[in-house]
Amino acid sequence: MKQDDPFSTKSAFGGLTLAGLMALAVGCGGGSDAPTPSSSGDGSASTPSGSSLTVGFAQVGAESSWRTAETESIKAEAEKRGVNLKFSDAQGKQENQLKAVNGFIAQGVDAIILAPVVETGWEQVLKEAKDAEIPVVLVDRGLKVSDDSLYATLIASDFVAEGRMAGEWLAEKSGGKASIIELQGTPGAAPAIDRKKGFEEAIKAHEGMKIIASQSGDFRRSGGKEVTEALLKVHGDKVTAIYAHNDDMALGAIQAIEEAGKKPGTDILVVSIDGVKGAFEAMVKGTLNCSVECSPLLGPLAFDAVEKAVAGETLPKKTIVDDQVYDQSKAAEAIDSRKY
Amino acid sequence: MRRYFPLMATFAVLIVLFGTASAMYDRFFTARVVANLFSDNAFLGITAIGMTFVILSGGIDLSVGAVLAFTMTFVASMVTEHSWHPVPAISLALALGVALGGGMGFLIQRYDLPPFLVTLGGMFFARGMAFLVSAESITIDHEFYTALQDIKIVVGPKAWLKAVALVFLSLLFGAVSLAHWTPFGRNIYALGGNESSARLMGLPVARTKIQVYALNGFCSALAGVVATIYMGSGNPAMGVGLELDAIACVVIGGTLLTGGVGYVAGTLGGVLIFGTIQSALIFDGRLNSWWLRIAIGVLLLIFILMQRQLSRMSAPTKN
């Protein structure tokens, strides 16, 4: 009896574990069985896949509508050009992005597109890519490495210029007088550093303009709302303007201003960067004053660069995306043509 | 035999997963992918080893990810901004890890506080300290680091174990010896099995408890040091939620969450399962990366259920 008992339960567990694995395997199979003609037997042979390229894209995550638009643009462009795209969402963590790039290298992709979550800590993994002769195209954010031959090119907006445009717009609108709350992006991220810098440059010329508080809202709507709530409690009526490093935080700030019983866009001017659809809607409604565009539709530029890099061409180290300033007067006519 | 069952289940799952992925994806069944599993998951593995001891002793430690981040920024800041040589910076960071862990262990033991809450406090404290040292990620550019990063043992075509993987493997062997062949190891198992019996047997319960948290503090700090070597930088935002991944690896590795039962070797299995699923998703490149969480969640539930059944079965046989 005692001998028999454990045995039967044991096999029951075997069954359970197996069932779980089957569930997992089904989960995996469901997504991938449709368009995967590339699994060609044993993995020893190096497989340059003839005509079409295999490209790995290590994306930061899906933390904002801007980033989702970027992901969609790259996916759509890959499909258009017949590129076999390997997409990895790092869920906002650098460790996951490093694993993704290492995984792409092990897999032997033709090129890697990387949107680095922070500026530092990439030297090792980029060296691996270079040793494996896989070109890396950076999109939307730069990074710091000792040797810039470690990547092919960076395709990005000029964040400093964006910050400057936001600052100049605010200076003009406010007549050079403003007590500003700054909502910073993720600490250490290039757009947060550069947009701060550009904005500060622009307002330095105006003595009446001061940043009275500057805190990180982590590029999130909830972060922007919480920080604004707290800072409005501390500084109260002194605040005349809010400058957010991205639209999502500005939209959160608008909510916080309304909850504090004030009129966003009138009592407190709100300026932000990115130009997402939600920002255009807010501008049409009158709650947001200005958004400096930072186009996420980088797909076409990115794959142009990938194709050139794979063909062995040398690219300029930076390709700058041309961005525009939108305020309430321009928002209504532009809103319908916005793709993100 | 029965006590090895969870361990066998862990490795069976690993083999099935790795086999499935190898069949599905080109170039998955290569030495490079295996070597990457050890390098890319070195710091997760190191924290999971430390966590194994804590869980074996019947406790839990939520501070590990934050201690890792603090160690990273501390070392990076000392080396880059204060021009320290990495060796004293690393030594001091490890000592701070031990002190923080030991401090939490002392509070837990001396005032009979729940480990969950004390280490939650430790987590907030260490994360705050990490951002206090530097709000931004700092590059470490030092010859000593370059030398460490260049260490590699070739294990196959285009495959090598790097310094971080070697630290992980050395710690693993050390931990297995510590758990199974030292009085300290036996005390941990006794403490986790039944604290009052352990006390009645005259085992040094108080000392062991504090030592376990100090050991885990050391492991967390070591994981932070390894992460600085892996990345060549210190990022205060690293390792958010790492403690939960580590706990998941330990449980999937067959260690009983209530303590007293489990193996360090099983934890290695848990870490490799975690890494294999993640690698497979990267190789696939079409699936949502959140499948990792879903898969780990399902495995975790299966293993908890299995352990519950096993402990029910073993309960009557003890009498």
Boltz contact constraints between the chains, C-beta under 6 A:
constraints:
  - contact:
      token1: [A, 6]
      token2: [B, 2]
      max_distance: 6.0
  - contact:
      token1: [A, 6]
      token2: [B, 313]
      max_distance: 6.0
  - contact:
      token1: [A, 13]
      token2: [B, 306]
      max_distance: 6.0
  - contact:
      token1: [A, 17]
      token2: [B, 9]
      max_distance: 6.0
  - contact:
      token1: [A, 17]
      token2: [B, 302]
      max_distance: 6.0
  - contact:
      token1: [A, 20]
      token2: [B, 298]
      max_distance: 6.0
  - contact:
      token1: [A, 20]
      token2: [B, 302]
      max_distance: 6.0
  - contact:
      token1: [A, 21]
      token2: [B, 16]
      max_distance: 6.0
  - contact:
      token1: [A, 24]
      token2: [B, 295]
      max_distance: 6.0
  - contact:
      token1: [A, 31]
      token2: [B, 286]
      max_distance: 6.0
  - contact:
      token1: [A, 31]
      token2: [B, 287]
      max_distance: 6.0
  - contact:
      token1: [A, 32]
      token2: [B, 284]
      max_distance: 6.0
  - contact:
      token1: [A, 32]
      token2: [B, 286]
      max_distance: 6.0
  - contact:
      token1: [A, 39]
      token2: [B, 26]
      max_distance: 6.0
  - contact:
      token1: [A, 43]
      token2: [B, 26]
      max_distance: 6.0
  - contact:
      token1: [A, 43]
      token2: [B, 27]
      max_distance: 6.0
  - contact:
      token1: [A, 43]
      token2: [B, 29]
      max_distance: 6.0
  - contact:
      token1: [A, 43]
      token2: [B, 30]
      max_distance: 6.0
  - contact:
      token1: [A, 86]
      token2: [B, 285]
      max_distance: 6.0
  - contact:
      token1: [A, 87]
      token2: [B, 285]
      max_distance: 6.0
  - contact:
      token1: [A, 88]
      token2: [B, 282]
      max_distance: 6.0
  - contact:
      token1: [A, 88]
      token2: [B, 289]
      max_distance: 6.0
  - contact:
      token1: [A, 89]
      token2: [B, 289]
      max_distance: 6.0
  - contact:
      token1: [A, 94]
      token2: [B, 235]
      max_distance: 6.0
  - contact:
      token1: [A, 99]
      token2: [B, 40]
      max_distance: 6.0
  - contact:
      token1: [A, 100]
      token2: [B, 282]
      max_distance: 6.0
  - contact:
      token1: [A, 102]
      token2: [B, 36]
      max_distance: 6.0
  - contact:
      token1: [A, 102]
      token2: [B, 40]
      max_distance: 6.0
  - contact:
      token1: [A, 103]
      token2: [B, 279]
      max_distance: 6.0
  - contact:
      token1: [A, 103]
      token2: [B, 282]
      max_distance: 6.0
  - contact:
      token1: [A, 106]
      token2: [B, 32]
      max_distance: 6.0
  - contact:
      token1: [A, 106]
      token2: [B, 33]
      max_distance: 6.0
  - contact:
      token1: [A, 106]
      token2: [B, 36]
      max_distance: 6.0
  - contact:
      token1: [A, 107]
      token2: [B, 27]
      max_distance: 6.0
  - contact:
      token1: [A, 107]
      token2: [B, 283]
      max_distance: 6.0
  - contact:
      token1: [A, 108]
      token2: [B, 27]
      max_distance: 6.0
  - contact:
      token1: [A, 118]
      token2: [B, 137]
      max_distance: 6.0
  - contact:
      token1: [A, 118]
      token2: [B, 235]
      max_distance: 6.0
  - contact:
      token1: [A, 120]
      token2: [B, 137]
      max_distance: 6.0
  - contact:
      token1: [A, 120]
      token2: [B, 139]
      max_distance: 6.0
  - contact:
      token1: [A, 120]
      token2: [B, 233]
      max_distance: 6.0
  - contact:
      token1: [A, 121]
      token2: [B, 231]
      max_distance: 6.0
  - contact:
      token1: [A, 121]
      token2: [B, 233]
      max_distance: 6.0
  - contact:
      token1: [A, 121]
      token2: [B, 235]
      max_distance: 6.0
  - contact:
      token1: [A, 123]
      token2: [B, 232]
      max_distance: 6.0
  - contact:
      token1: [A, 124]
      token2: [B, 232]
      max_distance: 6.0
  - contact:
      token1: [A, 144]
      token2: [B, 139]
      max_distance: 6.0
  - contact:
      token1: [A, 187]
      token2: [B, 135]
      max_distance: 6.0
  - contact:
      token1: [A, 187]
      token2: [B, 136]
      max_distance: 6.0
  - contact:
      token1: [A, 188]
      token2: [B, 136]
      max_distance: 6.0
  - contact:
      token1: [A, 188]
      token2: [B, 137]
      max_distance: 6.0
